[in-house]
Amino acid sequence: MSAPSNVPRHSGRRRSSPSRRRCGRDLLGRVGVTDPAPQVILNGIDTHRFAPGAHSTVLRRQMAVDDAALVIGHVGRMAPVKNHRLLLQAFARVAPTHPTAHLALIGDGELRGELEALVDSLGIRARVCFAGEHREVAPLVSDLDIFVLCSFSEGTSISLLEALASGIPCVATAVGGNVAVLDQGSAGRLVPSDDVEALARALDELLAAPALRHELGRRARERALDAYSEAAMTRAYEAVYERALAARHAH
């Protein structure tokens, strides 16, 4: 089922580049820190806005499903690197054995028409919602039972961090920053890139096991608070300042 797009959501991600890294080293050098590999500090996630228990029915109303449905979701632009095809193909494999499972694709982009055609060819139109773009995704993420990120490559995914903070069990391809974000797989399931069978197995496992979903959701929230919250960001900045002050006092 399809729905009209809402106002676009804008990412808060900061990208890194060689010139920015050089600027960072120059800035640290001015205050006496000569570490050749300065720490990268990510913007912290608002763990009050993205939090377990902040349950909303916004997405389920749009999908026309009730609380008994198990909603798998993806948040991101519909571009080749995001590999939505993998998620659709994996969902088509598990849908027959999990009749209450539904899939929500939150976002829009150049491949939407192609992906809608794939949904039709896979025979899963009644189970897939193209939810469109939304400025505020926290209520939609809180409506998910499982979050999936199946990109070919990733930096540090804001969408993945938001799902972690919301206490949603996560499945992600083992590429780029996903491995570190999910703590080598202890805070969520990691699957090989572009492997339909592996992703289908992970989805099947989570759909069939409420206790496992609950445990992975707990670990996800714990991971977000420990490493990716605004408080964690503040601690990281304080550590940098303390190093800088200590280095200056040593001279």
N, C-alpha and C positions, 0 to 999 in steps of 0.2 A: 504494500500500500504506500502511496506517496502523500506528501503534504507540502504545502507551499513553504518556501524559505522564509526565515525571519531575518532580523538584522544580523549582519556578519559578526562573528566573534573574532576578536583580534588577539593574537598570541602575545604573551609577555616575554617570549624567549629572547635571550641575548646571544648573538652568534659571535664566535671567536674567529680571529683571522691572524695571520702572521704579524701584520702591522699593529694590531691591538695587543698582541702578546709582547711585541717589542716595547710599545708604550708602557705596558705594565711593568716590564723589567726596568725601564728607565725611571719610572716613578718610584719604584722600590729602591733603586740605587740612590736616588736623591736623599732618601731618609736612612741610608746605611744598610739596606738589605740587599745582599748580592746573591741570593739563591738563584741558580741558573734555571730552576723549574718552579716558578712561583705558583702558589695555589690558585686554582680557579674557584671562585665563590659564585654559586648559582643564586638567582633570585629565589627567595623562600616562598613556599606555597602557603596560602592563608588556610591554616588547618582548622579554623573556626567556620569558615564558609564552606570548605570541603571537609565534611566530617560524617562519621557514621551516625545514624539516627536522624539525619536531616532529610527524612524520607519525603519525597514529593510524588505526586501522581501526574505531573506534567507530561512526561514522556509516555506513560501508559495510556493516558487519555488520548494523546495524539495517535498512538498505535491501536487504540480501541481494544486493549487487553486488560485483564483484571490482575489482582495481586497473586493469583495462582500461576500466572505465566512466569516462565524463567526467561529473563531478557538478557541477551548477550549484546554488547554494544561496542562500537568503535567511534572515536571522535577524531576527526581530521579531514583535511582537504582531499578531494577525490583526484589524486594525481598518481602517475605511474609508480613513484617510489613508495607509496603507501600500500600497494599490493592488495587492494580490496578483493581482487579476484580470488586470492588464496582463501580469505575468510568466507566468501560466498561458496566456494567449492567445498570447503570443510564443513560449513553449516549444512549444505545439501546432503552431506553424508550422515550427519547425526540427526537431522530433523525427523526422519521416519521413526526412529526409536525413542525420540523425546517429543511427543506430541504437544507438550506445553511450552516448548522452547520457541522463542522468537528472536529476531535479529534487528537491531536498530543501527542505522548508519547516520551519524550526526555530522553534518558538514555538507559541502557541495564542491563542485569543481568541474574541470574539463572532461572527466571520464564518466560523469553521471549517466548520460545517455547510454554509453556502452555497458555500464554496470547494470542499468535497468534491463537492458536486453539480455544480459547474462542471467539475471534473476528469472526472467521469463523462460529462458531456454533450460534452466535447471528445475523448473517447476516449483519454485518456492515463493512465488509472488505473494501468496496469502500470509506468509510468515516473515516477510521482510518489510521494514519501514524505512523509507528515505526521509529522514526527519528534517533535512535542510540545515541551514546555518542558524546559529543562535548566539546572541551577544553574551548571555548568561547561561553557562552550561552546568553549573553546580546542581541545579534541581534535576537535570536530566541524568547526570552521572549518578546521583543518589538513587535513581530509579533502577539502576542496573543490578543484575545478579552476577554477571561476569563481564570484565572488560578485556578486549583483545586489541593488541597492537601488532600488526603483521608486516611491517615495513621491510623493504630490502635493506635500508640503512637508516640510522637515526643518530642524532646527537644525544642530548638529554631531553627526552620528550616531556613537555609540559602536561600533555594529556595523560600520560602514564603516571606522572607525579600526582595529578589531581585525583585520579582513580585510587591510587595508593592512600592518599590522605582521606578519601571518602570511605576507606575500609572495604573496597570492592576487590574480590579475588581477581588477579590479573594473569593473563597469558600473553607473552610477547616473544617475538623472534629474537634469537640470541645474536643480535647485531649491535654495533656501536655502544651507546650508553645504556641500552636496555639491561645488559648483563650486570653492570654496577648498580643500577637503580633497583633491580630485583635481588640484589645481594647474592649474586651467583646462583640464583634460583631458590634461595631460602625464603624469599618474600613473595614468591609467585612462580608460575610455571614458565620455563624457557623452552622454546622449540626451535629446531633448525629453520633457517630461512627458506621460504618457498617450498615447504614440505607439507603437502595437503594431508597425508596420512598422519603425520605427527601432530598437526594442529587438531585434526578430527579426534584423535585419541585423547588429547588434553581436554577438549571440550566435552567429550563423552564422559571422561572421568569426573569432571566438575559438575556436570549436569546431573549425574547419578548419585552424587555424594553431598548432601546438605552439610554434614559435619565438616567435610574437607573445605567446602566453600567458606564456612564460618571461620575455620582455623586460618586459612590463607588470607581472609579479610582482616583478621586480627593482626597477623604478621605484617600485612600491607600497611595498616595504620601505624603500627609500631615503627616500621621502617621510615615512614614519612615523617613522623615526629622526631625521630632520632637524627635523621640525616638531611631532610629536605624542607623542614618547617621554617617559618620566619625566625623562630627562636634559634634554630640551628644555624641559620645565616648570620644572625647577630653574634653567636658564639664564634663563628669562623672569622668574622671581621675583627672581633676583640682579640683573637689570637694573632692576627696579622699585625694589629697595632702594637700589641705587647712585644712581638718579635722586633718590630721597627724601633720601638723605644729602647729595648734591651741592646740592640745593635748600636744605636747612637750613644748610649751611655758607656758602651765598651770602648769607644774611641776617645 
